Amino acid sequence: MHLKQCFLSLLACLGLAACPAGDSHEHADDEHHQHEPTGGIIPLKGTTAQSDNYIVSVVSASFDPAEEGMNDWVLRLEDHDRNLISNATIVAVPFMSVHNHGTNPASFTATAAEEEGEYELNDVNFIMPGPWEVTFTVTVDNGTDGGTMSEDAMMELTVIN
């Protein structure tokens, strides 16, 4: 990694380095690859994403705030009346809009945890630090009469290195 940083520094001095996002966004030359939030880094625990009917919240995380690399989270799923929901599927899709890319793999499926309404999301791979959006697609089985219902809820976070 040190060699890569030296090489990029050399390219920057020669005026040859460019932001990986290309021309899709603007910022000053000294801000390349940083994309730090102006208001500081927000803790991940307690962060929520809301849809019309559901609230996804982070109960715990292997790193708080999220870090570059693999991250494990425990999520809680509730309706807006704060009733816990255990009969759901939650798929997370991280996306870094400032660079127009996601992760590999592109999505992560949470599995039911031991506690009612909680789900484990493992090995979420943030490939670089900076501002990320995570869209949670929540699909709830409403029983034989109601079928299933899917909704998206988006959360913004900052990944550090």
N, C-alpha and C positions, 0 to 999 in steps of 0.2 A: 504494500500500500504506500509506503514511503516513496518508492520509486515513481509511482503514478503521480503523487503530489508534486514531486520535483519536476516531472515532465510537464505537467499542466502549468506549473509556475513558469517554466521556461517558455512554453507556448504563449502564455499571457504576456510575458515581457516582450515577446516578438510580435504580439498583436495577432496571433493566430488562433488563440483559444476562443471558443464560443460556448454559450450556454446550451446544454443539451436540448432545451426546448426550442432552440432556433429563434426565429423572429416572431413566435406566437405570443410573446409577452415582452414588456419593456421593464427595465430597471437599470440603475446606475451600474457602471462597470465594477465598482467595489462590492456590489451586492450579489455577484454571480455565485451560485451554489450555496448561498446562505439561506435566503427566504425565511428568516426568523420573524416571528410575529412581533408587531410593535407593542402589543400589550403584555408581553411576557408569556411564558409557557403555562398552560392550564393543566392542572392535575387530571388524570384520566378517570380515577375512581369517582363515581357520582355523575359523570358525563352522561347525557341522555340523547336519544334520537326519538322523535315523535312522528307518528303518522296520524291519520284521521281517527284510528281506533286503538292504537297500541303505543306503549312506551317501552323502549329498549334502554336499559341503563347498565353501566359497567359497575359491577359489585366489587371485583378485585382484578388485579392485573399483575403479571410477572414483573413488569417494569412500569413505574408510574412517575413521570410521564412515559409514554410509549418510546421505545428505543429502536434504532436501526437494527434489523435482523429479526429473529423469531420472537414473537410475543404470544403469551397465553392470557386469555381473559375469561372471567366468569360474568355472564350476562344475566340480567333479570328481565323477564317479560311480563308486563301488566297491561290491563286496559286502563282507560282514563278514570275509572272509578277505583283504581288501585287493586283490582282483583288479579291475583297471580294466574298466569296462563301456562299450563304444562303440556298441552296437546298441540304443539306448534313445531314448525321447522324454521330455523333462522339461517339465512345465507348472507355472509358479509362479503362485500366487494370494495376493497380499498382502491382509491384513485387519487393521483396527484395532479390536480388540474393545472398547476403552474408549469408542469413539464409534459402534460397530456399523456400520462402513462399510468398503468396500474402495477400489479405485482405478478409474480409467477409462483404458484398458480394464480389465476385471475380471481377466484372466489374461494371462500372457506365456509364450510357447513358446521354449525354448532351442534353439539350433542347434548341430550338431556343430562342434567346433573342430578345429584341425590336430593337436593332441596327443591321443594315445589316451586315452579316458575323460573328455575335457574337453568342455564345452559353453559356448557364449556366450549370455548372457541380456542382451538390450539394451533400453534405454528403459523400465526399470521405474520407473513414475511414482508416487513417494510424495507424496501431495497435501498432507501436513502433517507436522510433526515430532511425535515421541512414540513410544510403544511399538507395534510392529507384529508380527504373526505372518505368516510366509510358509509356505504349504503347498505342497510340491512333490509333484506326482503323477508318479511314475516308471513308465513302461510299457516293459518290456523284451521284445524279440522273442527267444524262446528257440529259434528255428529251426523247421523244418517239423514236427518231432515234438512240441515242447513248446508251440507256440502263443505267446501273449503273457501276461504277468503284470503287473498294475498294483498299486502300493502308494502310500500317502501318507506323507510325512515332513514334520514341522513344525519350523520354526526361529523363534525369537524374536529380535528385534533392536530397537534404538532408532534412530530417524531424527532427525537434528539439522537445524537450519536455518542 
